[in-house]
Structures are given as structure tokens and as C-alpha cells.
Amino acid sequence: MEKTEKQKMLAGELYLADDPELAAESKRASRLLRSYNSTTEEQQEQRQQILQELFGKLGDKISIVPPFHCDYGSNIFAGDRLYMNYGCVILDCNTVHIGENVLCAPYVQIYTAYHPTEPEIRLSGRELAAPINIGNNVWIGGSAIICPGVTIGDNTTIGAGSVVVKDIPENVVAAGNPCRVIRYLS
């Protein structure tokens, strides 16, 4: 039996994002995000309900300051005590697993999506996506970009403005473009 475009997407294979199933899921996420991003700080219960419907898994005590944007939402799995400041983006064309006690400063961007480098394949409209895993007790500084396929270990800090293109181990401070370990924590 042939895989659906969604199955291909989640398997890290070339897929067509304009597939009707994926387009419907994207439209659902857009509707929920429009509602979420129009809430006020007095509507915390409503915000939690929307996130519960949007995400694949949502831990307790989640705080995401609007505006927030994502592709589908259903591929985001967040642990307890996630905090995301203004303007964060998660392109969840593949799974994004976020551990407990994760802090994201303003404009953190988490991208599972990418495009083929060969022009003839890219021109076919096919895309790719690779999963991202963020451990527990991670702090990601403002405007950091987490690229497809990356894992960030527990107890790690990613400096502001970093571009994380490869795995970062646990118990470190890492920063730069490309992001690299600058200090090991005891």
C-alpha cells in the first residue's frame, strides 16, 4: 500500500505539502492560531484549551505569549512548564518533542521543514522534514534558530542568535553561527 503524503512527511521522505489532507490540517491549525493569537492575558483558560486542541501533547503549566505560529500543531509534543515568549515559530512538518522546564526567549524559531538542494527536485514542489528533540531544562536565547533533525540535550543553554545545525549535548552552553559548545557545565 502506498504511503500518504502525511506518512511520507513524518517519515522524512519527499512529500507534497499541498496534499488535501495536509492542507486541511494546516487550515485547522491556522484557525486555532487565529483564535489563540487574538486572546488577551485575562483569557488564560481559553488559551490552554486552544493549545490542548492544537498540540499533539501538552504538559501542565504551559505559557506561550502570542503571537505564536506553527504549521500543524499536532506534531508538537510539549512537556510540563514550557514557556515561549513573543513571536516564536515552530514549523512542525515532522515531530517536535520539547522536554520539561524549557524556556524560549522571543522569536525562537524551530524548523523541521527544509527543501531539497537539487533544483530539479525542489522545482517538483516536494519538500522534506526531519524531527527535532529538545531535552529537559533547556533555555533557548532570543532569535535562535533550531534546524531540522537537531537534538538538544538536557540542561543546555543555547545563546541568543544561534543557528543550531547539529546536535548539541547535554549540560553545556552553546552559541554562535553555526552553534557550537563554548562551555561544559559541571
C-alpha positions in Angstrom: 0.0 0.0 0.0 1.3 3.4 -1.0 2.1 5.9 1.8 0.0 9.1 2.2 1.8 12.4 1.8 1.5 12.9 5.6 3.1 9.5 6.2 5.9 10.5 3.9 6.3 13.8 5.6 6.6 12.2 9.1 9.0 9.5 7.7 11.4 12.2 6.5 10.7 11.4 2.8 9.9 13.7 0.0 6.3 14.8 0.2 3.8 17.3 -1.3 2.7 19.9 1.2 -0.3 20.9 -0.9 -1.8 17.4 -0.5 -5.6 17.8 0.5 -5.1 16.0 3.9 -2.1 18.2 4.8 -3.9 21.4 3.5 -6.9 20.6 5.8 -4.7 20.1 8.8 -2.8 23.3 8.1 -6.2 25.2 7.8 -7.3 23.7 11.1 -4.1 25.0 12.8 -4.5 28.4 11.2 -8.0 28.7 12.6 -6.8 27.7 16.1 -3.8 30.0 15.9 -6.0 32.9 14.8 -8.2 32.4 17.9 -5.1 31.9 20.2 -3.3 35.0 18.9 -6.4 37.1 19.4 -6.8 36.2 23.1 -5.8 38.6 25.9 -3.8 37.9 29.1 -7.1 37.6 31.0 -8.1 34.6 28.9 -5.6 32.1 30.2 -8.1 29.2 30.5 -9.2 29.8 26.8 -5.5 29.8 25.8 -4.9 26.5 27.5 -8.0 25.0 25.8 -6.8 26.1 22.3 -3.3 24.8 22.9 -4.7 21.5 24.1 -6.6 21.2 20.9 -3.7 22.3 18.7 -0.8 20.3 20.1 -0.2 16.6 19.9 0.6 16.6 23.6 0.5 19.4 26.1 2.0 19.3 29.6 0.9 21.3 32.6 1.7 25.0 33.3 2.3 25.9 29.6 2.7 29.6 28.8 3.1 30.8 25.2 2.9 34.5 24.7 1.1 35.5 21.5 1.8 35.8 18.7 2.7 32.1 18.1 2.8 30.3 14.8 3.1 26.7 13.7 2.3 24.6 10.6 0.1 21.9 12.1 0.4 21.9 15.9 -0.5 18.2 16.1 3.2 17.2 15.6 4.3 19.2 18.7 4.7 17.3 21.9 5.5 19.6 24.9 6.3 18.6 28.5 5.4 20.5 31.7 6.3 24.1 32.3 7.1 25.2 28.7 7.5 29.0 28.3 7.7 30.6 24.9 8.0 34.4 24.7 6.7 36.7 21.9 6.9 35.6 18.2 8.0 32.0 18.4 7.6 29.8 15.4 7.5 26.0 15.1 7.4 24.5 11.6 6.2 21.1 12.7 6.2 19.2 9.4 7.8 16.5 11.4 7.7 15.8 15.2 9.0 18.3 17.7 9.5 16.9 21.2 10.0 19.5 23.8 11.0 18.4 27.3 10.0 19.8 30.7 11.1 23.2 32.0 12.0 24.6 28.6 12.3 28.3 28.2 12.3 30.1 24.8 13.1 33.8 24.5 11.4 36.0 21.9 11.5 34.9 18.2 12.9 31.4 18.7 12.4 29.5 15.5 12.2 25.7 15.4 12.2 24.4 11.9 11.7 20.7 11.0 11.0 21.7 7.3 13.5 22.0 4.6 13.8 21.8 0.8 15.9 19.6 -1.5 19.1 21.2 -2.6 18.9 19.8 -6.1 16.9 22.4 -8.2 15.0 19.8 -10.3 13.7 18.1 -7.2 12.9 21.4 -5.5 11.0 22.6 -8.6 8.8 19.5 -8.4 7.2 21.0 -5.2 8.3 18.2 -3.0 9.6 19.1 0.5 11.4 17.3 3.4 11.2 17.4 7.2 13.3 15.9 10.0 12.3 15.6 13.7 13.6 17.9 16.4 14.1 16.9 20.1 14.7 19.4 22.9 15.6 17.9 26.3 14.6 18.9 29.8 15.7 22.2 31.5 16.8 23.8 28.2 17.0 27.6 27.7 17.0 28.9 24.1 18.0 32.5 23.7 16.2 35.1 21.6 16.1 34.7 17.8 17.9 31.3 17.9 17.1 29.0 15.0 16.9 25.3 15.6 17.3 23.5 12.2 15.8 20.2 11.0 17.0 16.9 12.6 18.7 18.5 15.6 18.7 17.2 19.2 19.5 19.4 22.1 20.5 17.6 25.3 19.1 18.2 28.9 20.3 21.1 31.0 21.7 23.0 28.0 21.6 26.7 27.2 21.6 27.9 23.6 22.8 31.5 23.2 20.7 34.3 21.6 21.0 34.4 17.8 22.5 31.0 17.5 21.9 28.8 14.4 21.8 25.2 15.6 22.6 22.9 12.7 23.8 19.8 14.5 23.2 18.0 17.8 24.2 19.8 21.0 25.0 17.6 24.0 23.6 17.9 27.5 25.0 20.1 30.2 26.6 22.7 28.0 26.3 26.3 27.0 26.4 26.6 23.2 26.2 29.6 20.9 27.1 31.0 17.5 26.5 30.5 13.8 26.9 27.7 13.5 26.1 26.9 17.1 29.0 25.1 19.0 29.7 24.2 22.6 31.5 27.1 24.4 31.4 25.8 27.9 30.7 22.5 29.7 28.6 22.6 32.9 29.7 20.6 36.0 
